[in-house]
Amino acid sequence: MSTYQVFSRETLSGFKTLAEQCRYLLSCKISATANGKALQARVGDFDLPVYCNGDEYQTIQKAVFWLKTQAANYLNAAKQQEI
């Protein structure tokens, strides 16, 4: 059984980097809601810019991939600036 953190916009806004925000969002429960003909991923009342024409599971998988990619891209860009 997985345990998730309770989502809070205040906690999310307290993180200084995109990577930290993504890590926090990944620790919260991700769900999907209908948005027109597609499903949109969300965490609590926070909509993610992730849409899918598949089912809820596919939408959540896509959101997890998107969040991990955003965090990795941020960290890679930060490393490049150090060089």
N, C-alpha and C positions, 0 to 999 in steps of 0.2 A: 504494500500500500504506500503510495506516495504522499508526502506531506508538502504542502505549498505554503509560501508566505502569503499573508493577506495583503492584497494590493492597496497602496496608498499613493495618491498623487504627490503628497507632501514628501514622502520618502523618495519617490522617483525624481522629483525636482531637486532633492538634496545632493544627488550625485553630480560630480563635476565633469565627468567624461562620458562620452557615448558608450564606451565599453562597459563602464560601471552600470549605466542605465540598462543596457542590454542584459547584463548578468542578472540584475535585479528582476527584470521582466521575465527572464527564463526561470527564475525561482518561484514565480507566481503561476497560478493556473491560467492557461490559455484556453479560450473557447472560441466558438464561431457563431456568428449570427447572420441571418439573412439580410442581404443588402441588394435589393433588386433581384436579378437572376443569379447572382453569385453569393457565396458566403464570404464574410469578412472576419478576420481574426481580431480578437480583442482580449485584453487583460483587464478584468474588473470592468470599469466604465471607460477604459482607455482603448480607443480603436487603433489598431495597427494598420499601416498601409499595405495590407496583404489580402488579396482576394483570390478565390479559387472557385472553379465550377464543379469541383468534386464534392465529396462528402466532408463531414466535420473533421474526421481523422486526417484527411489529406490537407485540409486547410490548416490544421494545427501543425502538421509536419512542415508545411511550407513556411509558417510563421517562425518555427524554431530555426529552420535553415536560414531564413532572412535575418533573424536577430543575431545568429552566430556569425553570419557573413558581415553584417554591419560592425560588430565588435572587432572582428579580425581586420577588416579594412581600416578601422580607426587605429588599431594598434600598429599595423604596418605603416600607415602614414606617419604616426608619431615616431617610429623608428627611423624612417627616412629623414625626418627633420633633424634628428640627432646627428646624422652623418655629416 
